């Protein structure tokens, strides 16, 4: 194998691979670089065990999610509220 005479700015994953598309990727890798995946020192996201609904505040496990399919909207149906919780408390003396 012959020695490479020309090196662009820095090493790429496609160095040493023949072909037009490898050359294309080598060239653009110099500008794009590696994928920007975030800060490696940042801890991974941990989802809450039972998140609350942003609309009604009830746990999401009590909701019904109707997925419409391709090209159709997704609907979120909140659970019915308790009538006792909504009624104003009347103080009886």
Long-range contacts (C-beta under 8 A, 24 or more apart in sequence): 53-78, 56-81
